[in-house]
Amino acid sequence: MSQAVASGAMDACEDRPVLRQRGQREVFCGLTGIIWLHRKIQDAFFLVVGSRTCAHLIQSAAGVMIFAEPRFATAIIDERDLAGLSDANDELDAVVTQLLARRPDIKLLFLVGSCPSEVIKLDLSRAALRLGRRFAPNVRVLNYSGSGIETTFTQGEDACLASLVPVLPAIDSRELLVVGALADVVEDQFARLFAAMGIANVKFLPPRQSTDLPPVGPGTRYLLAQPFLAETARALEERGATRIAAPFPLGVEGTTLWLQAAAAAFGVDPVRFRAATDLARERGRRAVANYRGQLAGMRMFFFPDSQLEIPLARFVARELSMQVIEAGTPYLHRQHLAEELSLMPADITLSEGQDVERQLDRCRAARPDLVVCGLGLANPLEAEGLTTKWSIELLFTPVQGYDQAGDLAELFARPLVRRMRLAV
C-alpha cells in the first residue's frame, strides 16, 4: 500500500470519534487461546500452571474426552502451594520431568501462567530458563501469561507468539512473514496465492512445527493476519521487521486489500496480481452473495470481546449491507486498524473498552436483530428475546481468505435462521 494511502488511513483513524468505556467488564480467560494454538503448533505442549478451575475451563472448551492424548494439561496449584507450605518450583520441576518422560514427542513446552500462579508470584520466566537448560537441546521451554486478569481472551495468542519472537532465527534477506494463527487450510490457500503472485519463501508465525521457526531480521516484511497481536508486532519490530499496513483478510474486500498490500510491498505487477487472485475473488463474491439477500438491512450490535469486532463490522456493513449500530472492541489499536477504520461507514458508533451495564442499556434500547458477544452475555440476552452469536466461535472457525468468506457470512446468518425456525 502506498504511503499516501497509509497516511490517509491514519488521518481517518485520528478523526474518527470513539466512545471510550471504563467500567465493569465481561471478559473471557486468555487460556482459551490454547485451544487453537495447540492444534496449530503440532509438536508443542501447553502446561498451564493454575487451579482446577483452569483445568476444567480448558477441558470444557476443547471438548477433550478421557481417553484422548491432548497436548495441553494443568499443573494444579493446591492449598499447600497457596499457603506456602510446599515449594511450587520443586513441584513444577517434578511435573515437567514426568510429562517429558511420558511424551518424548514434545519439542516445545510452554509454561502458561494463570491468575493463581500470578497471585502467588510464581516466576515462570525463571522456571522456563531453568527447565530449558535442563532439557536442552531436545526440548525448548518458553513461558507466557494466559491470565484473565485485566485482559481479553485473544491476548493469550498475542502473549504466546510474542514469547516465540526472541528465539526466531536471524536473517538479512527480504522475506514475507504472515503473523497470526491460521487454520492449515487457510494458510495453504494464502501460500498458493502468494506463490502465484511470485512472492517466494513466505513464512508463517506460528509455524506448524516448532523446529521450523521462521527467521526474522531487517529485511522481513510482516503482515498481521489478526488484529490483536500488538505485543507480537512490537517484538518483531525490535528484531528489525517492518509491518505492511493493510486491512485484515476477512471477507472478499479485506482479503483483496490485504494481499494487494503485500503485492505492492514486493513489487508485484498489478496484472499478475489480478491473474493470481481473480478466480478466488469471484468464488468468494458468489459465496457471500448467497447470504446477502437474507442479511441485508439486518441491524447488528458488537460487544467488545475478541478485538475482531472492527474488521467484522466492516465486513458485514460493506459486503453484506447490514446496519451496524455499535462496534465495541476491548482495545482499539489505532495504527494497526487505521486501514479498517478508513473503510468503515460513518454512521457506525465505535466504542473502546467496556462499561457492560451501559452497553447493555444501549443494546436493549436498540433491539438489534443480531448481537455478537461473549458467552457470559449471550444466554441472558437470548432470554430477553435477542438473537446472539458467540464471538469466540469466530476464533474457532476458519474465516480468513476468499474461500472462507461465504462461511463467515453464514456464521452471521445461522442464528437468525435458528430464531426464525424456533418462531415457526
N, C-alpha and C positions, 0 to 999 in steps of 0.2 A: 504494500500500500504506500502511496506516495506521501511525502512529508506534509504536503498541503492538506490531504485528506485527514491524516492523523491529527494535525493541528486543529482542523475544523471540528473534528470529533471531540477533542479536548475542550474546545470553546463551548460546544453544545452541552457537554457534561457539566462544566462550571456554571453555566447559566441556568441549568435546569433546577427548578425548586424541588426540594426534598423535605418531606415531613420527618423530622428526627424524633424517634420514640425512645424514652428512657423510663422503664418501669418493670413491673412483673413480667417474666418471660416464660414461655413454654419451650423447653429445649430437650433434645434427644442426645444420648450419650455418644461421644466420639469413638467409643469402642466399636460401634456399629460398622465403621469403615472396614474392619477386619473381614466382614462377610464377603465383600467384593475383592479386597486386596489379596486374601489367601487363595482365591481362585485364579488371580492373575499371576502372581509370582509362585510358580509351581513347585519350587524346591525350598520355599521359606516356611517358617513356623512362627506363629504369633503366640507368645506366652504372656497372658495378662496377669499382672501381679495385683490381685484385687480380692474382693469378697465373693461369697456365694451368690450374692445378687448379680455381680458381674458375670459369673459363670452362667446363671440362668438366663440373663439377657442375651448373651451370645448364642447359647444353645437354642433358645426360642426363636431368635431372629434368623438363624441359619436352618432351623428345622432338622437338627442333627439327630439321627437315630442311634440307639445304644450300641449297635454293632458296627457303626461307621468308624473310620480312621481319619478324623478331621485333622487339619494342620493348624489348629489353634487349641488352647487349653487355658486353664486358670490356675495359677499358684495361689491357693487360698490363704488370705490373711485372717487368722482367727483371733480369739480373745487374748490368747497368750502373747501374740505379736502386738496387739493394740495396747496391752498392759505393760509391755516392755519386759516380759518375763522370759522371752526367748530371743535369740539373735536372728533377726529376719534375714540378714545376709547369709548366714550359715545355712538356714533352711532353703533359701533361694538357690544357693550353690548345689545343695543336695538334689533339689527338684530338677535343675538343669542337667546335672550329671546323669540322673536316672532317665530323663527324657532323651538325651542324645545317645545313651547306650541302647535304648529301645528303638530309636528311629534314626539309624545311621544315614538315611537318605536326606536328612536336613543339612542344607548348605548355608542357610542364612537364618539366624534366630533373632527375632525382635522381642525385646523385653518391653512390654507395653504398660505404661503407668496408668493408674486409675485414681479415682477420688480417695479410696482408702490408703493406697500407697503414698499419695501426696500428703494426706493427713498425718501419717506417722513419719514423714520426712525421710522416706527410704530413697536413697540416692541411686537411682537405676543407671545413671550415666557412669558412675564409678563401678557399679556391678558389671555393666557391659564391657568396660575396659578390662576388668579383672578376668571375667569369663572368656573374653575374646583372646587374651594372651594364653589362657589355659588350653583352649580348644583349637587355636590356630595350628596349621593353616586349613584344617578340614572344615571348620565352621567359622563364619563371621558373625559376631554378636553386636547388634545395634540396639538402641533404645529410643523410644519416643513416648509422648504423653497422649493417652486417649481419654483423659479425664473429661467428665461432663460439666465441670465447674467453669462457668463463665465462657463456654464455647458452644458452637453449634456442631452437629454430628459430622459434617463433612470435613471439619478441621482435623479429624483423625487421619484422613488420607493425606492432607497437606503436611502434617507433622511427620508421617511415615516417609513420604517422598523427600522431605527436607533432610531427614536423617541419612538418606542414601547419598545425597549430593557430595558431601566431603570425601566419600570413598570412591567416587566415579573416577575412572582413568583420565589422564590429561591428553589433550590433543590440540594441535595448532591449525589443522586444515579446516576448510569451510564445510560444515555439515548441518543438516536439519535435524532437530530434536523435537519430537512431539511429546508434550508433558501432560500427564493425567491418565488415570487408569481407564482403559477402554476394553470392551469385550473383544475377544480374539477375532471374531468375525468382522467387527468394525475396524480393528487395526489392520487386518488383511486387506479390506476394501480400500482404506486410505493408502496403504503401501502400494497397491496396484495403480491407484490414481497418480500418486507421486512419480512412480516409475514411468507411466505413460507420458507424463509431463517432461521427463528427462531429469528429474531430481533423484540422484542416486544416493545410496548409503544413508537412507533415512533411519533414524533410531527412535526408539520409544522408551519413555520412562513412566512407570516401571516396566522392566523387561519381563519376559515370561520365565526366564531362568536367571538366578542371581549371579551365575557365572558369566552372563552376557551383559554386564552393566555397560550402558552407553558412555562413550568418552565425552568430555566437555572441555571447552577452552575458549580462547578469544575468538576463534573462527566459528563458534557454534551460534546458530540462529535457532531460537526455540519458539514453538507455537504452543500456547496453552489450549488444551482440549477441555478444561474445566475452569470455571470462574472463581473457584475457592482456593487457589494454590498460591496465595500471596507469599508465604514463608518459603516455599519451594522456589518461586521466581526470584526472591531476594537472594537465596543461597546460590542459585545458578549465576546470577549477575555478579556475585562476589567471585565466582570462578572465571569471569570474563565473558559469559554468554550474553547475547543480545535478544530481547524479545521482539517478535514480529507482531505488531499491533493488528488486531483483527477481531471481528465478532466471533462468537463461538459456533461450532458446527452443529447447530440444532435447526432442523428444517432445511428446505432446499436453498433458501436465500442465505441463511447463516453458513451453510456448508460451502456454497459457492464463494462467498466473500472470504471465508477462512482459507480455502485452497488458493484463491486468487492472491491473497496477501503473501502466501509462501511463494507462489509463482513469480510475483513481482520482485520479491527479495532475492530470488535466484535467477532472475533474468530470463524467465521462460517466455517465449514468443506467444502473444495473445492467440494466434491461430492454432498453435499447438495446444494451448490450454483449452480452447473450445473443443478441439478434436478429442482431447483426453476426457473431457467431462460432460459433453453434450448428451450422450446416451443415458448416463446415470442420472443426470439432472432431469431429463424428460421422464424417466421412470419415477423419480421422486415426485415430480409435479402431478403425474397421473394418480399416484397413490394418495397424495394429500387431497386432491380434488374429490376423491371418493367420500371424504368426510366433511368437506367444506359446506355442502348443502345442509347438513343436519346441525352444524355448529355455528354457522354464520349468524351473527346477531345475538348469540347467547352471551350473557353477562358473567364475568369471572372476577374472583377476588383471591389474591395470593397472600397468605400469611407468611411471615418470614420464618424460614426453616432450613433450607439447604444451600442458599446462595445461588441456586439455579434460577431464581424467580425472574430476574431481569431478562435474560435471553429467552426464557419460556414465554414471558409476556410479549416480547417482540414477535416470537413465532406465531402465537395464537392470534395476535392482533393483525399482523400483516399478511399471514398466509392462510389463516382460517376465518378472517373477518369477524372475530369475536370482539366483544367490548370488554376491555379490562378496566374495572372500576378502580382497583388499587393493586399495585405490585409492591409488596413488602419484602425486604431482604434483611437478614441479620447484620450484614456489613456490606456497604457499597464501596468497593474499591474503584475510585474514580478513574484511575489510569487504565486499569485492565478492562473496565466496562465502558470506556469512552465511545468506542465504535458502536456498541449496543445502544447506548443512550441516544446517539445521533440518529438512530433509526426508529426510536420509539415514538408513537403518536403523542401529540402534545396534551391530549385530554386524559392521559393515564396519571393518576396520583401515585407518586413514588414515596415510599417510606423506608427508613433505615432504622434498625433496632426494633425493640418491641415494648409496648405497654399493652399487654394482652387484653385487659378489660376494655380499654378504649377501642382497640381494634375490633374486638367482638361487638361492641356497640355499633361501630361503623358498618360492619358486615351485616348485622341483624337489620339495621335501618335500610341497607341497600337491597337485601333479599336477592343476592345473585343467583343465577342458575347453577353455578358450579363454584365450589370453594376448594382451593388447593392448600392443604395444611398438614401439620404433624399429626401423629396418631393420637396424641393426648387431647386434641380438639375435635377430631373427626366424629367420634361417636356422640358427644354432646350436641354437635351441630346437626347431625343426622336426626337425632331425637327431636330437634326443633323444626324438622321438615326441610332442611337444606341438604343439597347433594354435595358430597365431598370426594376428593381424590387425595390419597396419601402421597405426600411429597416424596417420601423415601422410595416409593415404587419407581420413581423416575431415575433413581440411582441404581436400583437393582436391574433395571431393564435396559438393553442396548437401544439407545435413542439417537446417537450421533450419526451423521452422514446421510447421503442420499437415499440409500436403500432402507434406512430406518425411519425416514421422515413420515411415511404413512403409519408406521407403528406408533410413533409419537402422537400423531393426530388421533389415532384410535384409543390411546390411553385416556384422552380427554372425553372422547365420545362414549366410552364404555359405562361410566357411572350414570350418565344421562339416559342411556338406553336401559340400564337396570332400573332406574327410577320409573321410567315410562312403563316397563313391563309390570313392576310392582303395583303401579297405579291401576293398571288394567285388571 
